[in-house]
Amino acid sequence: MLLIKNGRVLDPSSKTDSVQDVLLSEGRISKIAAGVSAPDAEVFDATGMVVAPGFIDLHCHLREPGQEMSETIETGTRSAAKGGFTAVCCMPNTQPVNDNASITRGIVERAAAAKSVRVWPIGAASVGSKGEALAEIAAMKDAGIVAVSDDGKPVATARLMRQVMDYCSTLDLPVIDHCEDPSLFAGGVMREGPRSIRLGLKGIPAESESICAGRDVEIAGLTRARLHIAHMSTTGALEYVRQAKKNGLKVTCEVTPHHFTLIDEDVRYDTNYKMNPPLASRADRDALIAGLVDGTVDAIATDHAPHHAASKDVEFDRAPFGITGFETALALGLSELVHTGKMSLTRLVELFTTGPARVLGMNRKLAAGEVADVTVFSPGQSWTYRVAESPSKSRNSPFDARPFKGAATATIVAGRIIWRQ
Amino acid sequence: MLQRLEHLLGIEDLTREQISFILDQAAPFQEFQKHPLKKLATLRGKTVALAFFENSTRTRISFATAAARLGADTMNLQAEASSVKKGESLLDTVRTLEAMRPDGIVIRHSSSGAPHLIADRLGMPVVNAGDGTHEHPTQALLDALTIRDRKGKLEGLNLTILGDILHSRVARSNIFLLSKFGVNITLCGPSMWVPRELESLALNVRRVSRIEDALKNADAIIVLRVQTERLHEPGIAPEEYILGYQLTPARLKLANPGALVLHPGPMIRGLEIDPAVADGPQSCVLDQVTNGLAIRMALLYHLVGGAAVEAPPAKEKPKDSPKD
């Protein structure tokens, strides 16, 4: 038994926001009330802290199997726990690709052995994510996938996307797409604009993303399937989602912390500023924040993409895309969105909890009988991120040495503290 | 007081004073090129590494000759023959060079920002001899020296750059440099090579679509090489380019009398420039090459020789040449 004392219990699903105690027992929440007494329970004093439903990350890369030099399920989940996440969804672009049930089961088993954050795999939409034949989606669903995606690239053609969505709607699985038009992307390395011109780096127009998002929304209308747009970075794509929601389609989307924090003008010859989608223009970034605030955006997702130093410590145009993100996500949300007065604390918590849960067709709430996944954080704690201290195997973060206000203090999965400050 | 240069990575971050200083320091080296015995002892015992990860003839020879005439030895790395082809990383390659203890490194690389990457990691001066589609600072310096010599000043001149501006490091460095001196810059070329964002590079930059309008009132024209490998991306036929943008004697007449014609080379006669213009009295092409030597000698003298910025230009006289 674990008793979380005197925390500010904040649950967006029930609009709860008051100081109470939370008693966890046998992996479930057993009681939420003021002045709970449980003499046998271990006590966690959460005075001055926020007690929230367990955070879910819809989008990460744990690199296992196949790229263990960059990350393993064990190191990745420890990093996620340090960031306050209780569950993470790992993308299928491993080596081999998670496109069949045996790979999915392998990931689930390795995650269970790591005894850390819950790992919910995402299966490939097509065999090898090659965009040709449908992957064994139903078998993977039985093995534990929560969604399908060919992340790293878009589902290759409109025709295949239609098949994937049709099939997944019968399985009630969301289809997550990495929206990009490869012919416009054309080997670009950052967002096309004044900064790419100045740096002499090949630009990717914003329309590369929005054209593909438009295609996907059209097909979601055709199939009535659940579409989730990954790491959205442009006003154009956001408008497609906004319109789709207005039209009653089951379309959702996520935004990463780096896309609501940094912009293309921040890019320099440092490969920790190279990610896909690339950092957006200031106007697009501001539109994303507006979407996060007004509910068009459903979730904040990290797109934690570890790359070992040997692959990242190269010329900008030769480096792989992606940065790590678990440990800075909450702090960026608090520092950039809440402490700046752009959104309420409740809305931020929603974007980490009930929002992503809804994308996956799940519930996330603090109530008696619910699974005891809880994130405890200190919204006002000052600290400085030191990438060298990360449990991740990789160091590719642009936020090293950045001072923050707000940090996770404890991550609780199934009633057990898996990480605390 | 002027800030001492540690590296020459680009023009963008230099001040007008630093640029003027380099141009002024090049003057005695221009004179020096006319001397029968072209060897100084200034950098005797020093070694300059020339790391060319991308094919180059004229820039490489210019730097090698500049180093030799200052008395320095050179270490040559050619990408073709190097371990780069075997998969070694840029940082490992330059660290190997560094372990042989050169006193400075000149780098040419096809990736924008490659000189910045190595400058952060090496304990020696780095000179950018052209990085990707980013900058080619010594080219801009030699162009500025050429224009300043012929026109007596840079301030208030009208410069037109013709061609593929988007992919040109020469254009970027020239825009950064000349705009600091109040030169009015006009860019002209096929529209996919002259995106509107180029106007954000500096205050006094404008785009003009018709070559006739672009040449009007020009005091100097920089003709860029048409990179034939880029003609297909997106496709434009050479005949179309010639029709719309070749600098011909008739078009040159639209510019101010005595307008200078510069070309960074290598030049494709009959494509971007009419041979009559290339060989005509307004052409500065060969002056540019000679001035390139002077600029590079001044830079190596300053960066590798560690000359104080307050010091007057090179005091060495040609007669000090070593006898060896």
Boltz contact constraints between the chains, C-beta under 6 A:
constraints:
  - contact:
      token1: [A, 194]
      token2: [B, 197]
      max_distance: 6.0
  - contact:
      token1: [A, 194]
      token2: [B, 200]
      max_distance: 6.0
  - contact:
      token1: [A, 197]
      token2: [B, 197]
      max_distance: 6.0
  - contact:
      token1: [A, 197]
      token2: [B, 198]
      max_distance: 6.0
  - contact:
      token1: [A, 199]
      token2: [B, 112]
      max_distance: 6.0
  - contact:
      token1: [A, 200]
      token2: [B, 112]
      max_distance: 6.0
  - contact:
      token1: [A, 200]
      token2: [B, 132]
      max_distance: 6.0
  - contact:
      token1: [A, 200]
      token2: [B, 133]
      max_distance: 6.0
  - contact:
      token1: [A, 200]
      token2: [B, 134]
      max_distance: 6.0
  - contact:
      token1: [A, 201]
      token2: [B, 112]
      max_distance: 6.0
  - contact:
      token1: [A, 269]
      token2: [B, 113]
      max_distance: 6.0
  - contact:
      token1: [A, 269]
      token2: [B, 116]
      max_distance: 6.0
  - contact:
      token1: [A, 314]
      token2: [B, 89]
      max_distance: 6.0
  - contact:
      token1: [A, 315]
      token2: [B, 90]
      max_distance: 6.0
  - contact:
      token1: [A, 315]
      token2: [B, 111]
      max_distance: 6.0
  - contact:
      token1: [A, 315]
      token2: [B, 114]
      max_distance: 6.0
  - contact:
      token1: [A, 316]
      token2: [B, 113]
      max_distance: 6.0
  - contact:
      token1: [A, 317]
      token2: [B, 111]
      max_distance: 6.0
